[in-house]
């Protein structure tokens, strides 16, 4: 048990009891408790296996390679539509957790077995990013912007592409692009602080 996790649970706005219960289950496994990305993270031989999180409507137990788990109980959810590897289980009461304790322990043990076997998620081939014409024009007109954008990691480039492309109307796309230019020029991703 590490102090940062104690503080994380103590300062949780709504899900202290649920997070404490999930932590108890994880500490009963072979995993090592750490604190990464401002959240309790559980590792095996320094490899990330599970993570706890607090959201407004629920708290979560996330599995980094959840796509490789059998999910016989049908409880794993993708955090987002474009997620390939991670899966999570959502909770809104301690009762849910205690009723599912045996299942959760089995999932944690399966996640440990996946990591011990050094299994890898088979990521879909990432197709070439196709940006909205408005952004392509900006890149063509501004060499510094193009250089800065190409220096971003592929994940940051993809996040911008999803953000720009998700706008249904051209004026919204243009607005999103304009608001993002300064961030791109200083080398920041869409959600970087």
C-alpha positions as CSV (number, residue, x, y, z in Angstrom):
1,X,0.0,0.0,0.0
2,X,1.4,3.4,-0.9
3,X,0.4,6.8,0.5
4,X,-0.5,8.4,-2.9
5,X,-3.3,5.8,-3.3
6,X,-4.5,6.4,0.3
7,X,-4.7,10.1,-0.6
8,X,-6.4,9.4,-4.0
9,X,-9.2,7.4,-2.3
10,X,-9.5,9.9,0.6
11,X,-9.9,12.8,-1.9
12,X,-12.3,11.0,-4.2
13,X,-15.4,13.1,-4.6
14,X,-18.0,10.3,-4.5
15,X,-16.6,6.8,-4.7
16,X,-14.3,6.4,-1.7
17,X,-15.9,3.2,-0.4
18,X,-16.0,1.6,-3.8
19,X,-12.4,2.4,-4.7
20,X,-11.3,1.1,-1.3
21,X,-13.1,-2.2,-1.9
22,X,-11.6,-2.5,-5.4
23,X,-8.2,-1.8,-3.9
24,X,-8.6,-4.5,-1.3
25,X,-9.3,-7.0,-4.1
26,X,-6.3,-6.0,-6.1
27,X,-4.0,-6.0,-3.1
28,X,-5.1,-9.6,-2.5
29,X,-3.6,-10.6,-5.8
30,X,0.1,-10.9,-7.0
31,X,0.0,-7.3,-8.4
32,X,2.1,-4.5,-7.0
33,X,0.4,-1.2,-6.2
34,X,1.9,1.9,-7.9
35,X,0.6,5.4,-8.7
36,X,0.7,6.5,-12.3
37,X,-1.2,9.0,-14.3
38,X,-2.6,10.4,-11.1
39,X,-4.4,7.1,-10.4
40,X,-3.8,3.8,-8.6
41,X,-2.1,1.4,-11.0
42,X,-1.4,-2.3,-10.4
43,X,1.6,-3.9,-12.1
44,X,3.3,-7.3,-12.5
45,X,7.1,-7.1,-13.0
46,X,6.7,-3.3,-13.8
47,X,4.2,-4.0,-16.5
48,X,0.8,-2.3,-16.2
49,X,-2.1,-4.8,-15.6
50,X,-5.0,-2.8,-13.9
51,X,-5.9,0.7,-12.9
52,X,-8.6,2.3,-10.8
53,X,-10.4,5.4,-11.7
54,X,-13.1,7.8,-10.6
55,X,-15.6,9.4,-12.9
56,X,-18.8,11.4,-12.2
57,X,-21.3,8.6,-12.7
58,X,-19.2,5.6,-11.6
59,X,-15.8,4.3,-10.6
60,X,-13.9,1.8,-12.7
61,X,-11.5,-1.1,-12.6
62,X,-9.6,-1.0,-15.9
63,X,-7.5,-3.7,-17.5
64,X,-4.8,-2.5,-19.9
65,X,-5.0,-5.7,-22.0
66,X,-8.7,-6.3,-21.3
67,X,-9.3,-7.1,-25.0
68,X,-7.4,-10.4,-24.3
69,X,-9.6,-11.4,-21.4
70,X,-12.4,-14.0,-22.0
71,X,-15.1,-11.8,-20.4
72,X,-17.3,-14.8,-19.6
73,X,-19.5,-12.6,-17.4
74,X,-19.9,-10.0,-20.1
75,X,-18.9,-7.1,-17.8
76,X,-16.0,-5.5,-19.7
77,X,-16.7,-2.3,-21.6
78,X,-14.5,-0.2,-24.0
79,X,-13.6,3.2,-22.5
80,X,-14.1,4.7,-25.9
81,X,-15.3,3.7,-29.4
82,X,-11.7,3.8,-30.8
83,X,-10.1,1.9,-27.9
84,X,-8.4,-1.3,-29.0
85,X,-6.7,-2.9,-25.9
86,X,-8.2,-1.5,-22.7
87,X,-11.4,-2.6,-21.1
88,X,-13.1,-1.5,-17.9
89,X,-15.8,-2.6,-15.4
90,X,-18.0,0.2,-14.1
91,X,-19.3,0.3,-10.5
92,X,-21.8,2.6,-8.7
93,X,-22.0,0.8,-5.4
94,X,-20.0,-1.3,-2.9
95,X,-22.8,-3.9,-3.2
96,X,-22.1,-4.4,-6.9
97,X,-18.4,-5.0,-6.1
98,X,-19.0,-7.5,-3.2
99,X,-21.5,-9.4,-5.3
100,X,-19.0,-9.7,-8.1
101,X,-15.9,-10.3,-6.0
102,X,-15.3,-13.8,-7.2
103,X,-15.7,-12.8,-10.8
104,X,-13.4,-9.8,-10.3
105,X,-10.7,-12.0,-8.7
106,X,-11.0,-14.4,-11.6
107,X,-10.6,-11.5,-14.1
108,X,-7.6,-10.1,-12.2
109,X,-6.0,-13.6,-12.2
110,X,-6.7,-13.9,-15.9
111,X,-5.1,-10.5,-16.5
112,X,-2.1,-11.7,-14.6
113,X,-1.9,-14.9,-16.6
114,X,-2.1,-12.8,-19.8
115,X,0.9,-10.7,-18.6
116,X,2.9,-13.7,-17.5
117,X,2.4,-15.3,-20.9
118,X,3.6,-12.0,-22.5
119,X,0.5,-11.9,-24.8
120,X,0.1,-8.8,-27.0
121,X,-3.0,-7.1,-28.2
122,X,-3.2,-7.5,-32.0
123,X,-3.8,-3.8,-32.9
124,X,-5.7,-3.1,-36.1
125,X,-3.7,-1.7,-38.9
126,X,-3.9,2.0,-38.6
127,X,-4.8,3.4,-41.9
128,X,-3.3,6.6,-43.1
129,X,-4.9,9.6,-41.5
130,X,-7.2,11.5,-43.8
131,X,-7.6,15.1,-42.5
132,X,-10.4,17.5,-43.4
133,X,-9.5,19.6,-46.4
134,X,-9.5,22.7,-44.2
135,X,-6.7,21.3,-42.1
136,X,-4.8,20.1,-45.1
137,X,-4.9,23.6,-46.5
138,X,-3.6,25.1,-43.2
139,X,-0.7,22.6,-43.3
140,X,0.1,23.5,-46.9
141,X,0.0,27.3,-46.2
142,X,2.0,27.1,-43.1
143,X,5.3,25.1,-43.2
144,X,6.0,25.7,-39.5
145,X,2.6,24.2,-38.7
146,X,3.3,21.2,-40.9
147,X,6.7,20.7,-39.3
148,X,5.2,21.0,-35.7
149,X,2.3,18.7,-36.6
150,X,4.6,16.0,-38.0
151,X,6.8,16.2,-34.9
152,X,3.7,15.2,-32.8
153,X,3.4,11.5,-31.8
154,X,1.1,9.4,-34.0
155,X,-1.4,9.2,-31.2
156,X,-1.5,13.0,-30.8
157,X,-1.9,13.4,-34.6
158,X,-4.7,10.8,-34.5
159,X,-6.5,12.6,-31.6
160,X,-6.5,15.9,-33.6
161,X,-7.8,14.1,-36.6
162,X,-10.6,12.5,-34.7
163,X,-11.4,15.9,-33.1
164,X,-11.5,17.8,-36.4
165,X,-13.3,15.1,-38.3
166,X,-16.0,14.6,-35.7
167,X,-17.5,18.0,-36.4
168,X,-20.4,17.6,-38.7
169,X,-20.4,21.1,-40.2
170,X,-17.5,22.8,-41.9
171,X,-17.7,26.0,-39.7
172,X,-17.3,23.8,-36.6
173,X,-14.3,22.0,-38.2
174,X,-12.7,25.4,-39.1
175,X,-13.3,26.7,-35.5
176,X,-11.7,23.6,-34.0
177,X,-8.7,23.8,-36.3
178,X,-8.2,27.5,-35.5
179,X,-8.4,26.9,-31.8
180,X,-5.9,24.1,-32.0
181,X,-3.2,25.8,-34.1
182,X,-1.3,27.4,-31.1
183,X,-1.2,24.1,-29.3
184,X,0.1,22.2,-32.3
185,X,2.8,24.9,-32.9
186,X,4.1,24.5,-29.3
187,X,4.1,20.7,-29.6
188,X,1.1,19.9,-27.5
189,X,-1.5,17.3,-28.0
190,X,-5.2,17.9,-27.9
191,X,-5.5,17.1,-24.2
192,X,-2.0,18.0,-23.0
193,X,-1.8,20.5,-20.2
